[in-house]
């Protein structure tokens, strides 16, 4: 009976370890999701800024063409 109890204790320990790993992975996943959202927001801002610069460049080219 002691052998079975030892096996059960080892199994329980391994399951606890696996559970802790899954919890850490879940936290890391949430962090990565939040970072992805930050990157998306920054990308959208950069795209808008780039488009604004393109428009400014087009206006400048038009003015230079008129000279």
Secondary structure as a PSIPRED ss2 file (coil, helix, strand):
# PSIPRED VFORMAT (PSIPRED V4.0)

   1 X C   1.000  0.000  0.000
   2 X H   0.000  1.000  0.000
   3 X H   0.000  1.000  0.000
   4 X H   0.000  1.000  0.000
   5 X H   0.000  1.000  0.000
   6 X H   0.000  1.000  0.000
   7 X H   0.000  1.000  0.000
   8 X H   0.000  1.000  0.000
   9 X H   0.000  1.000  0.000
  10 X H   0.000  1.000  0.000
  11 X H   0.000  1.000  0.000
  12 X H   0.000  1.000  0.000
  13 X H   0.000  1.000  0.000
  14 X H   0.000  1.000  0.000
  15 X H   0.000  1.000  0.000
  16 X H   0.000  1.000  0.000
  17 X H   0.000  1.000  0.000
  18 X H   0.000  1.000  0.000
  19 X H   0.000  1.000  0.000
  20 X H   0.000  1.000  0.000
  21 X H   0.000  1.000  0.000
  22 X H   0.000  1.000  0.000
  23 X H   0.000  1.000  0.000
  24 X H   0.000  1.000  0.000
  25 X H   0.000  1.000  0.000
  26 X H   0.000  1.000  0.000
  27 X H   0.000  1.000  0.000
  28 X H   0.000  1.000  0.000
  29 X H   0.000  1.000  0.000
  30 X H   0.000  1.000  0.000
  31 X H   0.000  1.000  0.000
  32 X H   0.000  1.000  0.000
  33 X H   0.000  1.000  0.000
  34 X H   0.000  1.000  0.000
  35 X H   0.000  1.000  0.000
  36 X H   0.000  1.000  0.000
  37 X H   0.000  1.000  0.000
  38 X H   0.000  1.000  0.000
  39 X H   0.000  1.000  0.000
  40 X H   0.000  1.000  0.000
  41 X H   0.000  1.000  0.000
  42 X H   0.000  1.000  0.000
  43 X H   0.000  1.000  0.000
  44 X H   0.000  1.000  0.000
  45 X H   0.000  1.000  0.000
  46 X H   0.000  1.000  0.000
  47 X H   0.000  1.000  0.000
  48 X H   0.000  1.000  0.000
  49 X H   0.000  1.000  0.000
  50 X H   0.000  1.000  0.000
  51 X H   0.000  1.000  0.000
  52 X H   0.000  1.000  0.000
  53 X H   0.000  1.000  0.000
  54 X H   0.000  1.000  0.000
  55 X H   0.000  1.000  0.000
  56 X H   0.000  1.000  0.000
  57 X H   0.000  1.000  0.000
  58 X H   0.000  1.000  0.000
  59 X H   0.000  1.000  0.000
  60 X H   0.000  1.000  0.000
  61 X H   0.000  1.000  0.000
  62 X H   0.000  1.000  0.000
  63 X H   0.000  1.000  0.000
  64 X H   0.000  1.000  0.000
  65 X H   0.000  1.000  0.000
  66 X H   0.000  1.000  0.000
  67 X C   1.000  0.000  0.000
